[in-house]
Amino acid sequence: MLYFTIRRLGLAALVALTVSVLAFLLLHLSGDPALALAGEGARQADIDMIRKTYGLDRPIIVQYADWLWHILQGDFGTSVYFKTEAGPLILSKLATTLKLGMAALAFALLISIPLGVLAAIYKGSIIDRVCLAIAVLGQALPNFFFALILIMLFSISLRILPVSGSGTWQHFVMPAIALGYYVAPAFMRLIRAGMVEVLGADYIRTARAKGLPARKIIFKHALRNAIVPVVALAAVQLGYLLGGSVVIETIFALDGLGYLAYQSITYKDYPVMQLIVLLLSVLYVLLTLAADVANAWLDPRIRVS
């Protein structure tokens, strides 16, 4: 188990390093940062001064090495627009995004587990088809469009939930539903497939032959085994939720990383943009690593693969 963890940790570090290279190169190759910072109509002398001030006149590999060295030392740079250190600025927004991601994941599991179990128990029936239809609708409906529907229903018509802000738990209800509903179908299909397979196993037939109650067979024996793959998917989907919250946070004006990313893109704040991309990518890698280790602990067969 220790060897497996060390091997996965080394692979995660390599992936994180690759992501840092891509994050740096893509932001710099998308256009001239000095020209973007100077704005339209800027004089060439001003552009040259900005390029020299921020070290953008050096070779790209030197810029990356310098940026990575400062990151490893804990120096995350200074925000061009907010005029403050990028590290504390991003950390102050991280809690909001984590709350939204966890709430969205909890909502996704809350609706996907019962639907997946029902679809497996009543396989091929109208209940199964309704559950699958709900799953298809979840992935076919863009989350920003679903968010607007929620706003029209709960904020404009019923007036029971606030439209924007992040001050209370009510502010997270609609964003969590809009974000979580999009990832719920993947959980539902996985649970359904696992339950269908487990319900056809020999030990389940033996339990039924012994006269065990159906509820005990389903929840104590079948669901416990069918839900194991959900551990890996939950970690991966949480990483997706954290990274994919830009649109939802912007719509609901949540003061999190997603909204900060939107602001940094709007104001060409490259240091903040780079750090957000790097942070979310590293979080995604770490969550995937945690999922691999958890699965290896739950299923020893994975360790030898």
Legacy VTK file of the C-alpha trace (Angstrom):
# vtk DataFile Version 3.0
C-alpha trace
ASCII
DATASET POLYDATA
POINTS 305 float
0.000 0.000 0.000
2.895 2.364 0.815
4.585 1.646 -2.526
1.308 2.237 -4.358
0.811 5.575 -2.577
4.384 6.752 -3.284
4.064 5.763 -6.948
0.763 7.621 -7.315
2.226 10.631 -5.471
5.152 10.806 -7.889
2.768 10.613 -10.836
0.613 13.360 -9.312
3.669 15.596 -8.895
4.618 15.032 -12.536
1.091 15.880 -13.682
1.064 19.030 -11.508
4.376 20.136 -13.039
3.023 19.549 -16.552
-0.095 21.537 -15.709
2.021 24.432 -14.422
3.897 24.530 -17.737
0.679 24.470 -19.759
-0.996 27.071 -17.553
1.938 29.436 -17.956
2.405 28.908 -21.686
-1.266 29.096 -22.680
-1.818 32.388 -20.885
1.292 33.925 -22.416
0.814 32.515 -25.909
-2.808 33.692 -26.071
-1.549 37.231 -26.691
1.008 39.791 -25.649
0.487 40.365 -21.888
2.226 43.752 -22.084
-0.130 44.918 -24.831
-3.153 43.672 -22.863
-1.996 45.409 -19.697
-1.265 48.660 -21.499
-4.700 48.750 -23.100
-5.892 49.948 -26.474
-4.228 53.020 -27.906
-1.163 52.728 -25.678
2.112 54.137 -26.945
4.920 51.767 -27.851
7.097 53.336 -25.151
4.480 52.511 -22.510
4.201 48.940 -23.796
7.980 48.535 -23.675
8.085 49.919 -20.128
5.395 47.440 -18.959
7.188 44.594 -20.695
10.430 45.478 -18.893
8.743 46.120 -15.529
7.112 42.674 -15.438
10.067 40.881 -17.034
8.117 40.054 -20.185
11.087 40.978 -22.387
12.966 37.838 -21.315
12.789 34.433 -23.084
9.620 32.490 -22.221
11.545 29.608 -20.593
13.340 32.083 -18.311
10.024 33.686 -17.380
8.549 30.277 -16.510
11.558 29.201 -14.452
11.465 32.491 -12.531
7.696 32.216 -11.982
7.941 28.595 -10.784
10.851 29.409 -8.480
8.878 32.197 -6.857
5.822 29.900 -6.538
7.919 27.252 -4.767
9.187 29.937 -2.388
5.651 31.063 -1.592
5.847 34.258 -3.610
2.711 34.231 -5.773
3.115 37.679 -7.256
0.991 40.815 -7.063
-2.394 41.390 -8.634
-2.226 43.957 -11.424
-5.829 45.104 -10.955
-6.469 44.665 -7.214
-2.994 45.955 -6.255
-2.539 43.311 -3.565
-0.679 40.030 -3.156
-2.222 37.320 -5.326
-1.822 34.522 -2.755
-3.875 36.005 0.112
-6.408 37.343 -2.398
-7.062 33.886 -3.834
-7.084 32.175 -0.441
-9.740 34.617 0.747
-11.997 33.437 -2.104
-11.210 29.735 -1.850
-13.552 29.026 1.072
-16.602 30.185 -0.904
-15.744 27.958 -3.858
-15.110 24.978 -1.569
-18.500 25.496 0.095
-20.196 25.651 -3.286
-18.361 22.560 -4.553
-19.172 20.490 -1.472
-22.816 21.613 -1.494
-23.138 20.789 -5.190
-21.542 17.366 -4.662
-23.851 16.639 -1.718
-26.888 17.594 -3.813
-25.694 15.402 -6.691
-25.284 12.384 -4.412
-28.573 13.112 -2.657
-30.566 12.746 -5.849
-28.398 10.260 -7.762
-28.159 7.482 -5.159
-31.948 7.013 -4.696
-32.553 7.314 -8.447
-29.775 4.833 -9.231
-31.079 2.319 -6.703
-34.673 2.654 -7.960
-33.577 2.286 -11.580
-31.656 -0.905 -10.744
-34.424 -2.465 -8.663
-37.060 -1.774 -11.323
-34.779 -2.393 -14.305
-36.615 -2.097 -17.612
-39.749 -0.625 -16.050
-41.269 2.818 -16.415
-39.495 3.853 -13.196
-36.153 2.928 -14.743
-36.962 4.966 -17.851
-38.050 7.992 -15.823
-34.809 7.888 -13.821
-32.751 7.634 -17.004
-34.729 10.507 -18.524
-33.911 12.669 -15.513
-30.235 11.766 -15.969
-30.286 12.615 -19.681
-31.991 15.942 -18.952
-29.333 16.787 -16.375
-26.493 16.494 -18.869
-28.390 17.946 -21.819
-29.427 21.106 -19.960
-26.580 23.674 -19.709
-26.005 24.666 -16.099
-26.122 28.398 -16.862
-29.564 27.991 -18.491
-30.764 25.883 -15.555
-29.446 28.580 -13.211
-31.540 31.216 -14.986
-34.619 28.987 -14.670
-33.988 28.636 -10.927
-33.640 32.409 -10.576
-36.928 32.996 -12.398
-38.714 30.422 -10.249
-37.318 30.884 -6.743
-36.192 34.512 -6.806
-38.515 36.337 -9.188
-41.750 34.333 -8.950
-41.678 32.823 -5.439
-39.174 35.286 -3.901
-37.886 32.801 -1.366
-34.178 32.738 -2.286
-31.688 35.583 -2.879
-30.379 36.097 -6.395
-26.793 37.083 -5.610
-24.247 37.229 -2.820
-22.634 34.678 -0.505
-23.470 35.918 2.978
-25.828 33.135 4.125
-26.506 29.490 3.342
-29.560 30.536 1.310
-27.223 32.145 -1.218
-25.711 28.720 -1.990
-28.968 26.812 -2.578
-29.587 27.707 -6.221
-25.897 27.685 -7.265
-25.432 24.241 -5.659
-28.524 22.867 -7.421
-27.523 24.328 -10.788
-23.957 23.021 -10.492
-24.755 19.682 -8.843
-27.559 18.642 -11.177
-25.150 18.596 -14.101
-22.855 15.971 -12.504
-25.619 13.890 -10.861
-26.336 11.740 -13.976
-22.825 10.276 -13.949
-23.325 9.094 -10.352
-26.799 7.754 -11.120
-25.661 5.660 -14.078
-22.678 4.305 -12.145
-24.822 3.336 -9.143
-27.465 1.780 -11.390
-24.886 -0.308 -13.265
-23.250 -1.403 -10.012
-26.569 -2.290 -8.377
-27.733 -4.289 -11.409
-24.499 -6.291 -11.331
-24.556 -6.843 -7.567
-28.247 -7.790 -7.424
-27.499 -10.635 -9.834
-24.632 -12.003 -7.721
-24.791 -15.402 -6.002
-24.583 -14.036 -2.457
-27.608 -11.831 -3.081
-29.603 -14.837 -4.285
-28.450 -16.707 -1.191
-29.582 -13.858 1.037
-32.994 -13.891 -0.620
-33.232 -17.661 -0.214
-32.576 -17.231 3.505
-35.580 -14.927 3.719
-33.737 -11.702 4.556
-35.877 -8.550 4.189
-35.588 -6.822 0.821
-34.569 -3.536 2.469
-31.672 -5.214 4.286
-30.513 -6.964 1.117
-30.564 -3.761 -0.912
-28.999 -1.333 1.545
-26.730 -3.540 3.658
-25.430 -5.979 1.065
-25.985 -4.636 -2.450
-25.545 -0.875 -2.062
-22.419 -1.183 0.095
-20.611 -2.983 -2.728
-22.128 -1.026 -5.600
-21.182 2.339 -4.108
-17.414 1.671 -3.953
-16.670 3.073 -7.473
-18.536 6.241 -6.482
-15.601 7.161 -4.212
-13.288 7.691 -7.173
-15.917 9.462 -9.224
-16.869 11.753 -6.320
-13.306 13.015 -5.957
-12.957 13.599 -9.696
-16.338 15.329 -9.907
-15.491 17.549 -6.937
-12.415 18.724 -8.809
-14.601 19.394 -11.833
-17.091 21.320 -9.698
-14.344 23.499 -8.224
-12.896 24.264 -11.640
-16.227 24.585 -13.412
-17.807 27.078 -11.038
-16.767 30.168 -13.022
-20.068 30.560 -14.877
-22.283 29.752 -11.889
-20.372 32.046 -9.516
-20.557 34.825 -12.089
-24.320 34.422 -12.568
-25.021 34.454 -8.829
-22.200 36.901 -7.974
-20.695 34.520 -5.429
-17.476 35.932 -4.038
-15.388 32.869 -4.841
-12.543 31.731 -7.079
-14.802 31.399 -10.104
-15.978 34.992 -9.898
-12.408 36.144 -9.223
-11.284 34.228 -12.340
-13.940 36.046 -14.368
-12.746 39.393 -12.993
-9.084 38.589 -13.641
-9.878 37.629 -17.244
-11.899 40.812 -17.713
-9.157 43.054 -16.300
-6.239 41.109 -17.858
-4.867 40.310 -14.397
-2.337 37.681 -15.494
-0.711 36.891 -12.112
-4.105 36.082 -10.587
-5.231 34.117 -13.649
-2.081 31.983 -13.611
-2.350 31.254 -9.916
-6.052 30.337 -10.105
-5.452 27.914 -12.971
-2.493 26.373 -11.141
-4.351 26.085 -7.816
-7.466 24.480 -9.310
-5.354 22.101 -11.375
-3.326 21.017 -8.353
-6.516 20.539 -6.332
-7.901 18.358 -9.116
-4.718 16.264 -9.179
-4.736 15.865 -5.386
-8.395 14.825 -5.351
-7.709 12.236 -8.043
-4.739 10.976 -6.013
-6.936 10.701 -2.913
-9.513 8.753 -4.922
-6.847 6.308 -6.175
-5.530 5.720 -2.663
-9.049 5.292 -1.249
-9.965 2.784 -3.958
-6.741 0.854 -3.372
-7.559 0.694 0.327
-11.120 -0.472 -0.357
-10.136 -2.941 -3.083
-6.665 -4.532 -2.643
-6.755 -5.863 -6.228
-6.090 -2.334 -7.515
-2.707 -2.152 -5.770
-1.146 -4.782 -8.044
-2.319 -3.083 -11.247
LINES 1 306
305 0 1 2 3 4 5 6 7 8 9 10 11 12 13 14 15 16 17 18 19 20 21 22 23 24 25 26 27 28 29 30 31 32 33 34 35 36 37 38 39 40 41 42 43 44 45 46 47 48 49 50 51 52 53 54 55 56 57 58 59 60 61 62 63 64 65 66 67 68 69 70 71 72 73 74 75 76 77 78 79 80 81 82 83 84 85 86 87 88 89 90 91 92 93 94 95 96 97 98 99 100 101 102 103 104 105 106 107 108 109 110 111 112 113 114 115 116 117 118 119 120 121 122 123 124 125 126 127 128 129 130 131 132 133 134 135 136 137 138 139 140 141 142 143 144 145 146 147 148 149 150 151 152 153 154 155 156 157 158 159 160 161 162 163 164 165 166 167 168 169 170 171 172 173 174 175 176 177 178 179 180 181 182 183 184 185 186 187 188 189 190 191 192 193 194 195 196 197 198 199 200 201 202 203 204 205 206 207 208 209 210 211 212 213 214 215 216 217 218 219 220 221 222 223 224 225 226 227 228 229 230 231 232 233 234 235 236 237 238 239 240 241 242 243 244 245 246 247 248 249 250 251 252 253 254 255 256 257 258 259 260 261 262 263 264 265 266 267 268 269 270 271 272 273 274 275 276 277 278 279 280 281 282 283 284 285 286 287 288 289 290 291 292 293 294 295 296 297 298 299 300 301 302 303 304
